[in-house]
Amino acid sequence: MVRNVAPELPDLDAEDFYLLSGVEQGMRFSEWVKREKLPEFSSLTPEEVEYRLERCLKRGLVEKKTIQYEGYTLQFEGYDTLALRALVERDVIGEFGSPLGVGKESDVYEVRSYKPLALKYHREGYTNFREVAKERDYTSDREHVSWLYTARKAAEREFEILETLYPDVSVPHPIEQNRHAIVMEKMDGVELSRAKLDADQVVGVLDMLLVELTRAYELGYVHADMSEYNIFVDEGGVTIFDWPQAVPTDHPNADEFLERDVTNLVGYFDRKYPNQLPEWDAPSIAADVRSGTFDSVQASQ
């Protein structure tokens, strides 16, 4: 998990952010930015660059590497700092809370403005961005791909999808996006993986989720990564989250991804709640989702 940089924000000067922004700008062209380029990218004097580099290195916001030249790159803490400052300046975030979830490709924190919200930092590509870049459509056409670009494009893509789906599909309400960070409504309830449904709730909850997939399909998207870990369940219903890998319905593999989503979802219910579901057929359910005629797993046999 990347360190929470929120407590350090008040101790940073405007010039520290100029330096971080300069490194960010330089990373558009190379993973490691030559020190000689930093005055140009940051609009700081060489002497000011030296002082700010020391401050940012001490705080773990940038990293230094010397091979053929002295180069600097942002740490994720540095990228978090830039995104968080922008969101604070826009009055999107007023207070920073505790972690809500940590995964391989994101960290989520509780934040507060006029109400409790969730801040999601995308981490795609940080440890192995070349493999991620090959797998994700939003980086496949780039020759130079850094983890900054991969994470930012993931956040932009997810935010755009959430804006398209909300409120017709039960997804988190998107509030704001900056760089690799998204602010959205804080979800109530528990992950489906940790929920214990009564026998008479099983089919109903599964049907609700498949109806949401049907609505998403009607609006042009297939989730493409459905599992019990990206669904929240509460007394008011279900919420489906984690949409950066979603594909449009005209994607060449959309039908394959939709059938996989259905198989993962219904298969989970079948394993956790044996004998509660009728006989089911993933291709038939997926066909009903595509046609917009899905009603219940009891009818898609």
FITI-545244 format. One record per residue: y, x, z of N, C-alpha, C, O in turn. Coordinates in steps of 0.2 Angstrom, whole numbers. Each point is the difference from the previous one (the first is absolute). Example, Ala and Ser with C-alpha at 12.3 -4.5 7.8 and 13.67 -1.06 7.14 Angstrom:
BEGIN
{pt {-28, 66, 39}, {6, -4, 0}, {6, 4, 0}, {-1, 5, 3}} {pt {6, -7, -7}, {6, 4, 1}, {5, -4, 3}, {6, 3, 1}} 
! end
This chain:
BEGIN
{pt {-6, 4, 0}, {6, -4, 0}, {6, 4, 0}, {1, 5, 4}} {pt {4, -6, -8}, {6, 3, -1}, {4, -1, 7}, {1, -6, 2}} {pt {3, 11, 0}, {4, -1, 6}, {5, -5, -1}, {3, 0, -5}} {pt {-1, -4, 10}, {5, -5, 0}, {7, 4, 1}, {1, 3, 5}} {pt {3, -4, -10}, {6, 4, 0}, {6, -4, 3}, {6, 2, 0}} {pt {-7, -9, 1}, {6, -4, 2}, {4, 3, 6}, {6, 0, 0}} {pt {-10, 3, 5}, {4, 3, 6}, {5, 5, -2}, {5, 2, 4}} {pt {-7, 2, -9}, {4, 6, -2}, {6, -2, -5}, {5, 4, -1}} {pt {-5, -10, -1}, {6, -2, -5}, {7, 1, 3}, {4, 2, -4}} {pt {-3, -4, 10}, {7, 1, 3}, {2, 7, 0}, {6, 1, 1}} {pt {-11, 4, 0}, {2, 7, 1}, {2, 3, -7}, {2, 6, 0}} {pt {-3, -9, -6}, {1, 3, -6}, {7, -1, -3}, {3, -6, 1}} {pt {0, 11, -4}, {7, -1, -3}, {-1, -2, -7}, {-5, 0, -3}} {pt {11, -2, 1}, {0, -2, -7}, {-2, 5, -5}, {-3, -1, -5}} {pt {5, 7, 7}, {-2, 6, -4}, {-8, 1, 0}, {-2, 3, -5}} {pt {-1, -4, 10}, {-7, 0, 0}, {-3, -5, -5}, {-5, 2, -4}} {pt {8, -7, 3}, {-3, -5, -5}, {2, 2, -7}, {-4, -1, -5}} {pt {10, 4, 4}, {1, 3, -6}, {-5, 5, -2}, {-2, 1, -6}} {pt {0, 3, 11}, {-5, 6, -2}, {-7, -4, -2}, {-3, 2, -5}} {pt {1, -7, 9}, {-6, -3, -1}, {0, -4, -7}, {-5, 1, -4}} {pt {11, -4, 2}, {1, -3, -6}, {-1, 5, -6}, {-2, -1, -5}} {pt {5, 7, 7}, {0, 5, -5}, {-7, 3, -2}, {-2, 1, -6}} {pt {-2, -1, 11}, {-7, 2, -1}, {-4, -5, -3}, {-4, 1, -5}} {pt {6, -7, 6}, {-3, -6, -3}, {1, 0, -7}, {-4, -1, -5}} {pt {11, 2, 3}, {2, 0, -7}, {-4, 6, -4}, {-2, -1, -5}} {pt {2, 7, 8}, {-4, 5, -3}, {-7, -1, -1}, {-3, 3, -5}} {pt {0, -7, 9}, {-7, -1, 0}, {-2, -5, -6}, {-6, -1, -2}} {pt {11, -1, -2}, {-1, -4, -6}, {-3, 5, -5}, {-3, -3, -5}} {pt {5, 9, 5}, {-2, 5, -5}, {-5, 5, 2}, {-4, 2, -4}} {pt {3, -1, 11}, {-5, 4, 2}, {-2, -1, 7}, {4, -3, 4}} {pt {-10, 4, -2}, {-3, -1, 7}, {4, 4, 5}, {2, -3, 5}} {pt {0, 9, -7}, {4, 4, 4}, {6, 2, -3}, {1, 2, -6}} {pt {5, -3, 10}, {6, 1, -3}, {3, 7, 2}, {0, 1, 6}} {pt {2, 2, -11}, {3, 7, 1}, {6, -1, 5}, {5, -4, -1}} {pt {-5, 9, 6}, {6, 0, 4}, {7, 1, -3}, {5, -3, 2}} {pt {-5, 6, -8}, {6, 1, -3}, {3, -6, -3}, {6, 0, -2}} {pt {-10, -5, 1}, {2, -6, -3}, {2, -5, 5}, {4, -5, -2}} {pt {-5, 6, 8}, {2, -5, 5}, {7, -1, 1}, {2, -6, 1}} {pt {3, 11, -2}, {7, -2, 1}, {2, -5, -6}, {4, -4, 1}} {pt {-7, 5, -7}, {2, -4, -5}, {-3, -7, 1}, {4, -5, -1}} {pt {-10, 4, 3}, {-3, -6, 1}, {3, -4, 6}, {0, -6, 0}} {pt {2, 10, 5}, {2, -3, 7}, {8, -1, 0}, {3, -3, 5}} {pt {1, 7, -9}, {7, 0, 0}, {2, 3, 6}, {5, -2, 3}} {pt {-9, 7, 0}, {2, 4, 6}, {1, 7, -2}, {-2, 2, -5}} {pt {6, 2, 9}, {1, 7, -1}, {-7, 4, 1}, {-4, -3, 4}} {pt {3, 9, -6}, {-6, 3, 1}, {0, 1, 8}, {-6, 0, 3}} {pt {11, 2, 0}, {0, 1, 7}, {-2, -7, 4}, {-4, 1, 5}} {pt {7, -6, -7}, {-2, -7, 3}, {-8, -1, -1}, {-3, -3, 4}} {pt {1, 4, -10}, {-7, -1, -2}, {-4, 4, 5}, {-5, -2, 2}} {pt {6, 8, -1}, {-4, 5, 4}, {0, -4, 7}, {-5, 0, 3}} {pt {11, -2, 0}, {0, -3, 7}, {-4, -6, 0}, {-4, -1, 5}} {pt {5, -3, -10}, {-4, -7, 0}, {-7, 1, -1}, {-4, -4, 2}} {pt {2, 9, -6}, {-7, 2, -1}, {-4, 1, 7}, {-5, -2, 1}} {pt {9, 6, 3}, {-3, 2, 6}, {-1, -6, 5}, {-5, -1, 3}} {pt {10, -3, -4}, {-1, -7, 4}, {-5, -4, -2}, {-4, -3, 4}} {pt {3, 2, -10}, {-5, -4, -3}, {-7, 3, 0}, {-5, -4, 1}} {pt {4, 11, -1}, {-6, 3, 1}, {-2, -1, 7}, {-6, -1, 1}} {pt {10, 2, 4}, {-1, -1, 7}, {-3, -6, 2}, {-4, -1, 4}} {pt {7, -5, -8}, {-3, -6, 2}, {-5, -3, -5}, {-3, -5, 1}} {pt {0, 10, -5}, {-6, -2, -4}, {2, -5, -6}, {-5, -3, -2}} {pt {11, 3, 0}, {2, -4, -5}, {-1, 3, -7}, {-1, -4, -5}} {pt {1, 10, 4}, {-1, 4, -6}, {-5, 6, 2}, {-2, 1, 5}} {pt {-1, 1, -11}, {-5, 6, 1}, {2, 5, -5}, {3, -1, -5}} {pt {-4, 7, 7}, {2, 6, -3}, {-6, 4, -3}, {-5, 0, 3}} {pt {6, 2, -9}, {-6, 4, -3}, {3, 6, -4}, {4, -1, -4}} {pt {-7, 7, 4}, {2, 5, -4}, {-6, 3, -3}, {-4, 3, 3}} {pt {5, -3, -10}, {-5, 3, -4}, {4, 4, -5}, {1, 6, 1}} {pt {0, -8, -7}, {5, 3, -5}, {7, -1, 2}, {4, 4, -2}} {pt {-2, -9, 6}, {6, -1, 2}, {0, -4, 6}, {-5, -3, 2}} {pt {11, 2, 2}, {0, -3, 6}, {2, -8, -2}, {5, -1, -3}} {pt {-10, -3, 5}, {0, -7, -2}, {0, -4, 6}, {-3, 1, 5}} {pt {5, -8, -6}, {0, -4, 6}, {-2, -7, -3}, {1, -2, -6}} {pt {-5, -2, 10}, {-2, -6, -2}, {1, -5, 6}, {0, 2, 6}} {pt {0, -8, -7}, {1, -5, 5}, {-7, -1, 4}, {-5, -1, -4}} {pt {5, 0, 10}, {-6, -3, 4}, {1, -7, 0}, {6, -3, -2}} {pt {-11, -1, 3}, {0, -7, 0}, {5, -2, 6}, {4, -5, -1}} {pt {-3, 9, 6}, {5, -2, 5}, {7, 0, -3}, {4, -4, 2}} {pt {-3, 9, -6}, {7, 0, -4}, {1, -5, -4}, {5, -3, 0}} {pt {-10, 1, -4}, {0, -6, -4}, {1, -7, 4}, {4, -4, -2}} {pt {-7, 4, 8}, {1, -6, 4}, {7, 0, 3}, {3, -6, 0}} {pt {0, 12, 1}, {6, 0, 3}, {5, -3, -5}, {5, -4, 2}} {pt {-5, 6, -8}, {4, -2, -6}, {0, -8, 0}, {5, -3, -1}} {pt {-11, 1, 0}, {-1, -8, -1}, {2, -3, 6}, {3, -6, 0}} {pt {-5, 8, 6}, {2, -4, 6}, {8, 0, 1}, {3, -5, 2}} {pt {0, 11, -3}, {8, 0, 0}, {3, -5, -5}, {4, -4, 2}} {pt {-7, 3, -8}, {3, -4, -5}, {-1, -8, 3}, {4, -4, -1}} {pt {-10, 3, 4}, {-1, -7, 2}, {4, -2, 6}, {2, -5, 1}} {pt {-1, 10, 4}, {5, -1, 5}, {7, -1, -2}, {3, -4, 2}} {pt {-1, 8, -7}, {7, -1, -2}, {1, -6, -4}, {6, -3, 0}} {pt {-11, 0, -3}, {0, -7, -3}, {0, -6, 5}, {0, -5, -1}} {pt {-1, 7, 8}, {-1, -5, 5}, {-6, -4, -1}, {-1, -5, 3}} {pt {-4, 8, -6}, {-7, -3, -1}, {-4, 1, 7}, {-3, -4, 2}} {pt {4, 10, 1}, {-4, 2, 6}, {5, 1, 5}, {5, 4, -1}} {pt {-6, -7, 7}, {5, 2, 6}, {-4, 3, 6}, {3, 4, 3}} {pt {-9, -5, -3}, {-4, 3, 6}, {-7, 2, -3}, {-3, -3, -5}} {pt {0, 8, 8}, {-6, 3, -3}, {-6, -1, 6}, {2, 2, 5}} {pt {-7, -5, -7}, {-5, -1, 5}, {-7, 4, -1}, {1, 6, -2}} {pt {-6, -8, 5}, {-6, 3, 0}, {-5, 0, -6}, {2, -5, -4}} {pt {-7, 9, 2}, {-4, -1, -6}, {-4, -6, 0}, {-2, -2, 6}} {pt {2, -1, -11}, {-4, -6, -1}, {-7, 2, -4}, {-5, -4, 1}} {pt {5, 9, -5}, {-6, 2, -3}, {1, 6, -4}, {5, 2, -2}} {pt {-11, 2, 2}, {0, 6, -4}, {-6, 1, -4}, {-5, -2, 2}} {pt {7, 4, -8}, {-6, 0, -5}, {1, 6, -5}, {5, 4, 2}} {pt {-10, -3, -6}, {1, 6, -4}, {6, 0, -5}, {2, 5, -2}} {pt {0, -11, 0}, {5, 0, -5}, {7, -4, 3}, {4, -1, -4}} {pt {-4, 0, 10}, {6, -3, 3}, {0, 1, 8}, {-5, 0, 3}} {pt {11, 0, -1}, {2, -1, 8}, {4, -6, 0}, {5, -1, -3}} {pt {-6, -4, 8}, {4, -6, 1}, {2, 0, 7}, {-4, 1, 5}} {pt {11, -2, -4}, {3, 0, 7}, {3, -7, 1}, {2, -3, -5}} {pt {-1, 1, 11}, {4, -6, 1}, {7, 2, 1}, {2, 5, 3}} {pt {2, -8, -7}, {8, 1, 1}, {3, -7, 1}, {-3, -5, 0}} {pt {9, 5, 2}, {4, -6, 1}, {7, 0, -3}, {3, 5, 0}} {pt {-1, -11, -2}, {6, -1, -2}, {2, -7, 3}, {2, 0, 6}} {pt {-1, -5, -10}, {1, -6, 3}, {-6, -4, 3}, {0, -5, 4}} {pt {-6, 8, -6}, {-6, -2, 3}, {-5, 6, -1}, {1, 5, -4}} {pt {-7, -5, 7}, {-5, 5, -1}, {-2, 1, -7}, {-2, -5, -4}} {pt {2, 11, 1}, {-2, 1, -7}, {-5, 6, 0}, {-2, 3, 6}} {pt {-1, -2, -12}, {-5, 6, 0}, {3, 5, -5}, {2, -2, -6}} {pt {-2, 8, 7}, {2, 6, -4}, {-6, 3, -3}, {-4, 3, 4}} {pt {3, -3, -10}, {-6, 3, -3}, {2, 7, -4}, {3, -1, -5}} {pt {-6, 6, 7}, {1, 7, -4}, {-6, 1, -4}, {-5, 0, 2}} {pt {6, 0, -8}, {-5, 2, -5}, {-2, 7, 0}, {5, 4, 0}} {pt {-11, -2, 1}, {-2, 7, 0}, {-5, 2, -6}, {-3, 5, 0}} {pt {3, -9, -5}, {-4, 2, -6}, {1, 7, -2}, {6, 1, -1}} {pt {-11, 2, 0}, {0, 7, -4}, {2, 6, 5}, {1, 5, -3}} {pt {1, -6, 9}, {2, 5, 4}, {-5, 6, 1}, {2, 6, -1}} {pt {-8, -8, 2}, {-5, 5, 1}, {-3, 2, -6}, {-3, 6, -1}} {pt {2, -11, -4}, {-3, 2, -6}, {3, -4, -6}, {-3, -5, -3}} {pt {9, 6, 2}, {4, -4, -5}, {-3, 0, -7}, {1, -5, -4}} {pt {-4, 10, 2}, {-2, 1, -7}, {-6, -6, -1}, {0, -3, -6}} {pt {-4, 3, 10}, {-6, -5, -1}, {3, -7, 1}, {-2, -5, -4}} {pt {7, 3, 8}, {3, -6, 1}, {4, -2, -7}, {0, -5, -2}} {pt {3, 10, 0}, {4, -1, -6}, {-4, -2, -6}, {2, -4, -4}} {pt {-8, 7, 3}, {-4, -2, -5}, {-3, -7, 0}, {-1, -3, -5}} {pt {0, 1, 12}, {-3, -7, 1}, {5, -5, -1}, {-2, -6, -2}} {pt {8, 7, 3}, {5, -6, 1}, {4, 0, -7}, {3, 5, -2}} {pt {-2, -11, 0}, {3, -1, -6}, {8, 2, 0}, {2, 2, -5}} {pt {1, -3, 11}, {7, 2, 0}, {2, 7, 0}, {5, 2, 0}} {pt {-10, 3, -1}, {1, 7, 0}, {-4, 3, -6}, {1, 6, -2}} {pt {-4, -10, -2}, {-5, 2, -5}, {4, 3, -6}, {-3, 4, -4}} {pt {9, -5, 3}, {4, 2, -6}, {5, 6, 2}, {4, 1, -4}} {pt {-5, 2, 10}, {5, 5, 2}, {-4, 7, -1}, {-6, 0, 3}} {pt {9, 5, -6}, {-3, 6, 0}, {1, 4, 7}, {-5, 3, 2}} {pt {11, -3, 1}, {1, 3, 6}, {1, -6, 5}, {4, -4, 0}} {pt {-9, 4, 5}, {-1, -5, 5}, {0, 3, 7}, {-5, 4, 1}} {pt {10, -5, 3}, {0, 2, 7}, {-2, -6, 4}, {0, -5, -2}} {pt {-2, 7, 8}, {-2, -5, 5}, {6, -5, 2}, {-1, -6, 1}} {pt {7, 9, -2}, {6, -4, 1}, {0, -6, -5}, {1, -6, 1}} {pt {-2, 8, -8}, {0, -5, -5}, {-5, -5, 1}, {1, -6, -1}} {pt {-7, 9, 2}, {-6, -5, 1}, {1, -5, 6}, {-1, -6, -1}} {pt {4, 8, 6}, {1, -4, 6}, {6, -5, -1}, {-1, -6, 1}} {pt {6, 8, -5}, {6, -4, -1}, {-2, -5, -5}, {2, -6, 1}} {pt {-6, 8, -6}, {-2, -5, -5}, {-5, -5, 3}, {1, -6, -2}} {pt {-5, 8, 6}, {-4, -5, 4}, {4, -5, 4}, {-2, -6, -1}} {pt {7, 8, 4}, {4, -5, 4}, {4, -4, -5}, {1, -6, 2}} {pt {2, 9, -7}, {4, -5, -5}, {-5, -5, -3}, {2, -6, -1}} {pt {-8, 8, -1}, {-4, -4, -3}, {-2, -6, 5}, {-1, -6, -2}} {pt {-1, 8, 8}, {-2, -5, 5}, {6, -5, 2}, {-2, -6, 0}} {pt {8, 9, 0}, {5, -5, 2}, {1, -5, -6}, {2, -5, 1}} {pt {-2, 8, -7}, {1, -4, -6}, {-5, -6, 0}, {1, -6, -1}} {pt {-8, 8, 3}, {-5, -5, 0}, {1, -5, 5}, {-1, -6, -1}} {pt {3, 8, 7}, {1, -5, 6}, {6, -4, -2}, {-1, -6, 1}} {pt {6, 8, -4}, {5, -4, -2}, {-2, -5, -5}, {3, -6, 0}} {pt {-8, 7, -5}, {-2, -4, -5}, {-4, -6, 4}, {0, -6, -2}} {pt {-5, 8, 6}, {-5, -4, 3}, {3, -5, 6}, {-2, -5, 1}} {pt {7, 8, 3}, {3, -4, 6}, {5, -5, -3}, {4, 2, -4}} {pt {-4, -8, 7}, {-5, -3, 5}, {-6, -4, -2}, {-3, -3, 4}} {pt {2, 3, -11}, {-5, -4, -3}, {-7, 3, 2}, {-5, -4, 1}} {pt {4, 10, 1}, {-6, 3, 2}, {1, 2, 7}, {6, 3, 2}} {pt {-10, -3, 3}, {1, 2, 7}, {-1, 7, 0}, {-5, 3, 2}} {pt {11, 0, -3}, {1, 8, 1}, {6, 1, 5}, {4, -5, 1}} {pt {-4, 11, 1}, {6, 1, 4}, {7, -1, -3}, {0, 2, -6}} {pt {5, -4, 9}, {6, -1, -3}, {4, 6, -1}, {1, 4, 5}} {pt {0, -1, -11}, {3, 6, -1}, {8, 0, 1}, {3, -5, -2}} {pt {-1, 10, 6}, {7, 0, 2}, {4, 5, -4}, {6, -2, -3}} {pt {-8, 8, 3}, {4, 6, -3}, {-5, 5, -1}, {-5, 1, 3}} {pt {7, 4, -8}, {-4, 5, -2}, {5, 6, -1}, {5, -1, -3}} {pt {-7, 7, 5}, {3, 6, -1}, {-5, 6, -1}, {-4, 1, 5}} {pt {5, 3, -10}, {-5, 5, -1}, {-7, -2, 1}, {-2, -5, -4}} {pt {-2, 8, 8}, {-7, -2, 1}, {-1, -5, 6}, {-5, -1, 2}} {pt {11, -2, 0}, {-1, -5, 6}, {2, -7, -2}, {4, -1, -4}} {pt {-8, -4, 7}, {1, -7, -1}, {1, -3, 7}, {-3, 2, 5}} {pt {8, -6, -4}, {1, -4, 5}, {-2, -7, -1}, {2, -3, -5}} {pt {-6, 0, 9}, {-3, -7, -2}, {-1, -4, 7}, {1, 3, 5}} {pt {-2, -9, -6}, {-1, -4, 6}, {-6, 3, 4}, {-5, 2, -3}} {pt {5, -3, 10}, {-5, 2, 4}, {-6, -5, 0}, {2, -6, 2}} {pt {-8, 7, -3}, {-5, -5, -1}, {-3, -1, 7}, {0, 4, 4}} {pt {-1, -10, -3}, {-3, -3, 6}, {-8, 0, -1}, {-2, 0, -5}} {pt {-2, 0, 11}, {-7, -1, -1}, {-3, 7, 1}, {2, 5, 3}} {pt {-9, -5, -5}, {-4, 6, 0}, {-3, 1, -7}, {-1, -5, -4}} {pt {-1, 11, 3}, {-4, 2, -6}, {-6, -4, -1}, {-3, -2, 6}} {pt {1, 0, -11}, {-6, -4, -1}, {-6, 3, 2}, {-5, -3, 3}} {pt {5, 10, -3}, {-6, 4, 2}, {-1, -1, 7}, {-5, 1, 3}} {pt {11, -2, 1}, {-1, -1, 8}, {0, -7, 2}, {-1, -1, 6}} {pt {2, -4, -11}, {0, -7, 2}, {-7, -2, 1}, {-5, 2, -3}} {pt {4, -7, 8}, {-7, -3, 1}, {1, -8, -2}, {3, -3, 5}} {pt {-5, 1, -10}, {1, -7, -2}, {-6, -4, 2}, {-6, 2, 1}} {pt {8, -8, 1}, {-5, -5, 2}, {-4, -2, -6}, {2, 1, -6}} {pt {-8, -4, 7}, {-4, -1, -6}, {3, -5, -5}, {-1, 0, -6}} {pt {4, -5, 9}, {4, -5, -4}, {6, 2, -3}, {3, -4, -4}} {pt {-1, 10, 5}, {6, 3, -3}, {-1, 5, -6}, {4, 1, -4}} {pt {-10, 1, 4}, {-2, 5, -5}, {2, -2, -7}, {4, 4, -4}} {pt {-7, -9, 1}, {1, -2, -7}, {7, -2, -1}, {3, 2, -5}} {pt {1, -5, 10}, {7, -2, -1}, {4, 6, -1}, {5, 0, -4}} {pt {-6, 5, 8}, {4, 7, 0}, {-1, 3, -7}, {5, 2, -3}} {pt {-11, -1, 1}, {-2, 3, -6}, {3, -4, -6}, {3, 3, -4}} {pt {-3, -9, 4}, {3, -4, -5}, {7, 1, 0}, {3, 0, -6}} {pt {1, 0, 12}, {7, 2, 0}, {1, 6, -4}, {5, 1, -4}} {pt {-9, 4, 6}, {2, 7, -3}, {-1, 0, -8}, {4, 3, -4}} {pt {-9, -7, 2}, {-2, 0, -7}, {6, -4, -4}, {1, 1, -6}} {pt {1, -6, 9}, {6, -4, -2}, {6, 4, -1}, {4, 0, -5}} {pt {-3, 5, 10}, {6, 4, -1}, {-1, 5, -6}, {5, 2, -3}} {pt {-11, 0, 2}, {-2, 5, -6}, {1, -4, -6}, {3, 3, -5}} {pt {-4, -10, 5}, {1, -4, -6}, {7, 0, -1}, {3, 0, -6}} {pt {1, -1, 11}, {8, -1, -1}, {3, 7, -3}, {4, 0, -4}} {pt {-7, 5, 7}, {2, 7, -2}, {-1, 1, -7}, {4, 2, -4}} {pt {-10, -4, 2}, {-2, 0, -7}, {4, -4, -5}, {3, 2, -5}} {pt {-1, -8, 7}, {5, -4, -4}, {6, 3, 0}, {4, -1, -5}} {pt {-1, 5, 10}, {6, 4, -1}, {0, 6, -3}, {5, 4, -1}} {pt {-12, -2, -1}, {0, 6, -4}, {-3, 6, 3}, {0, 6, -3}} {pt {-3, -6, 9}, {-3, 6, 3}, {-7, -1, 3}, {-2, -6, 2}} {pt {-2, 11, -3}, {-6, 1, 4}, {0, 5, 5}, {3, 6, -1}} {pt {-5, -7, 7}, {1, 4, 6}, {-3, 7, -1}, {3, 5, 0}} {pt {-9, -5, -2}, {-4, 6, -3}, {-2, 5, 6}, {-3, 5, -1}} {pt {4, -8, 7}, {-3, 4, 6}, {-1, -4, 6}, {1, 2, 6}} {pt {-4, -8, -7}, {-1, -5, 5}, {-5, 3, 5}, {-5, 2, -2}} {pt {6, -3, 8}, {-5, 1, 6}, {2, -3, 6}, {6, -3, 0}} {pt {-10, 3, 5}, {2, -3, 6}, {5, 4, 4}, {2, -3, 5}} {pt {0, 9, -7}, {5, 4, 3}, {7, -2, -2}, {5, 3, 3}} {pt {-4, -6, -9}, {7, -2, -2}, {1, -8, 0}, {4, -2, -4}} {pt {-6, -1, 9}, {1, -7, 1}, {1, -1, 7}, {-4, 2, 5}} {pt {9, -6, -3}, {2, -2, 7}, {-2, -8, 0}, {1, -4, -4}} {pt {-4, 3, 10}, {-2, -7, 1}, {4, -3, 7}, {0, 4, 5}} {pt {3, -9, -5}, {3, -3, 6}, {-1, -8, 0}, {-3, -3, -5}} {pt {6, 0, 10}, {-1, -8, 0}, {3, -3, -6}, {-2, -6, -2}} {pt {7, 9, -1}, {4, -3, -6}, {-3, 1, -6}, {2, -3, -5}} {pt {-7, 8, 4}, {-4, 1, -6}, {-1, 7, -1}, {-2, 4, 5}} {pt {2, -1, -11}, {-1, 6, -2}, {5, 4, -4}, {5, -4, -3}} {pt {-4, 10, 4}, {5, 4, -4}, {-4, 6, -3}, {-4, 4, 3}} {pt {5, -3, -9}, {-3, 6, -4}, {6, 5, -1}, {5, -1, -3}} {pt {-7, 7, 5}, {5, 6, -1}, {-3, 6, -4}, {-6, -1, -2}} {pt {10, 6, 2}, {-2, 6, -4}, {-1, -1, -7}, {-6, -1, -3}} {pt {11, 0, -1}, {0, -2, -7}, {2, 6, -5}, {1, -1, -6}} {pt {0, 7, 8}, {2, 5, -5}, {-4, 2, -6}, {2, 2, -5}} {pt {-9, -3, 6}, {-5, 1, -5}, {-1, -6, -4}, {-5, 0, -5}} {pt {8, -6, 6}, {-1, -6, -4}, {1, 2, -7}, {4, 4, -2}} {pt {-7, -8, -2}, {0, 1, -8}, {3, -7, -3}, {-2, -5, 3}} {pt {5, 5, -8}, {2, -6, -3}, {-6, -3, -4}, {-5, 3, -1}} {pt {5, -10, 0}, {-6, -3, -2}, {-1, 1, -7}, {-6, -1, -3}} {pt {10, 5, -1}, {-1, 2, -7}, {-3, 7, 0}, {0, 3, -5}} {pt {-1, 0, 11}, {-3, 7, 0}, {-7, 0, -3}, {-3, -5, 1}} {pt {1, 10, -4}, {-6, 0, -3}, {-6, -1, 4}, {-5, -3, -1}} {pt {6, 5, 8}, {-5, -1, 5}, {1, -5, 5}, {-3, 0, 5}} {pt {8, -5, -7}, {1, -5, 5}, {-6, -4, 2}, {-1, -2, 6}} {pt {-3, 0, -11}, {-5, -4, 2}, {-5, 3, 4}, {-3, -3, 5}} {pt {2, 10, -6}, {-5, 4, 4}, {3, 0, 7}, {-4, -1, 5}} {pt {10, 3, -4}, {3, 0, 6}, {0, -6, 4}, {-2, -1, 6}} {pt {3, -5, -9}, {0, -6, 3}, {-7, -2, 3}, {-1, -2, 5}} {pt {-4, 3, -10}, {-7, -1, 3}, {-2, 4, 5}, {-4, -2, 5}} {pt {6, 9, -5}, {-1, 4, 6}, {3, -2, 6}, {-2, 0, 6}} {pt {9, -3, -6}, {3, -3, 6}, {-4, -6, 2}, {-1, 0, 7}} {pt {-1, -4, -11}, {-4, -6, 2}, {-7, 3, 4}, {-1, -3, 5}} {pt {-2, 7, -8}, {-6, 3, 3}, {1, 3, 6}, {-4, -1, 5}} {pt {9, 5, -4}, {2, 3, 6}, {1, -5, 6}, {-2, 0, 5}} {pt {6, -5, -7}, {3, -5, 5}, {-6, -5, 2}, {-1, -1, 6}} {pt {-2, -2, -11}, {-6, -4, 2}, {-6, 3, 3}, {-3, -2, 4}} {pt {2, 8, -7}, {-5, 4, 3}, {1, 2, 8}, {-5, 0, 4}} {pt {11, 1, -3}, {2, 2, 7}, {-2, -6, 5}, {-3, 0, 5}} {pt {5, -6, -7}, {-1, -6, 3}, {-8, -2, 1}, {-2, -2, 5}} {pt {-1, 4, -11}, {-7, -2, 0}, {-4, 5, 5}, {-5, -2, 3}} {pt {7, 8, -2}, {-3, 5, 4}, {2, -2, 8}, {-5, 1, 4}} {pt {11, -2, -3}, {2, -1, 7}, {-2, -7, 3}, {-1, -1, 6}} {pt {1, -4, -11}, {-2, -6, 2}, {-6, -3, -4}, {1, -5, -4}} {pt {-7, 8, 5}, {-6, -2, -3}, {-1, -7, 0}, {0, -3, 6}} {pt {-3, 0, -11}, {-2, -7, 0}, {6, -5, 0}, {-1, -6, 1}} {pt {7, 8, -1}, {6, -4, 0}, {3, -2, -7}, {3, -5, 0}} {pt {-5, 9, -5}, {2, -2, -6}, {-5, -2, -5}, {-6, 1, 1}} {pt {8, -6, -6}, {-5, -2, -5}, {-2, 6, -4}, {3, 5, 0}} {pt {-8, -6, -4}, {-1, 5, -5}, {6, 1, -5}, {3, -5, -2}} {pt {-2, 11, 1}, {7, 2, -4}, {-2, 5, -5}, {-4, 4, 0}} {pt {9, -5, -5}, {-1, 4, -6}, {7, 3, -2}, {5, -4, -2}} {pt {-4, 11, 3}, {7, 2, -1}, {3, -1, -7}, {6, -2, 0}} {pt {-10, 3, -5}, {3, -2, -7}, {3, -7, -1}, {5, -1, -3}} {pt {-9, -3, 6}, {2, -7, 0}, {6, -2, 4}, {5, -3, -2}} {pt {-4, 6, 8}, {6, -1, 4}, {6, 4, -3}, {5, -3, -1}} {pt {-6, 9, -2}, {5, 3, -4}, {2, -4, -6}, {6, 0, -1}} {pt {-10, -3, -2}, {2, -4, -6}, {4, -6, 2}, {5, -2, -3}} {pt {-7, -1, 9}, {4, -6, 3}, {7, 3, 2}, {5, -4, -1}} {pt {-4, 10, 4}, {6, 3, 1}, {4, 1, -6}, {6, -2, 0}} {pt {-9, 5, -5}, {4, 1, -6}, {3, -6, -3}, {5, 0, -3}} {pt {-9, -5, 3}, {2, -7, -4}, {4, -4, 5}, {3, -5, -3}} {pt {-2, 7, 9}, {4, -4, 5}, {-3, -6, 2}, {3, -5, 3}} {pt {-10, 5, -3}, {-3, -6, 2}, {-4, 1, 6}, {-4, -5, 3}} {pt {5, 10, 1}, {-4, 2, 6}, {2, -5, 5}, {6, -2, 1}} {pt {-11, -1, 2}, {1, -5, 6}, {-4, 2, 6}, {3, 0, 6}} {pt {-9, 2, -7}, {-4, 2, 6}, {-6, 4, -2}, {-3, -1, -6}} {pt {0, 5, 10}, {-6, 4, -2}, {-6, -5, 0}, {-5, 1, -3}} {pt {6, -7, 6}, {-5, -5, 0}, {0, -3, -7}, {-5, -3, -2}} {pt {10, 4, -2}, {0, -3, -7}, {-1, 5, -5}, {-1, -2, -6}} {pt {1, 8, 7}, {0, 6, -5}, {-7, 3, 1}, {-1, 6, 2}} {pt {-4, -10, -4}, {-7, 3, 1}, {-3, 0, -7}, {-6, 2, -1}} 
! end
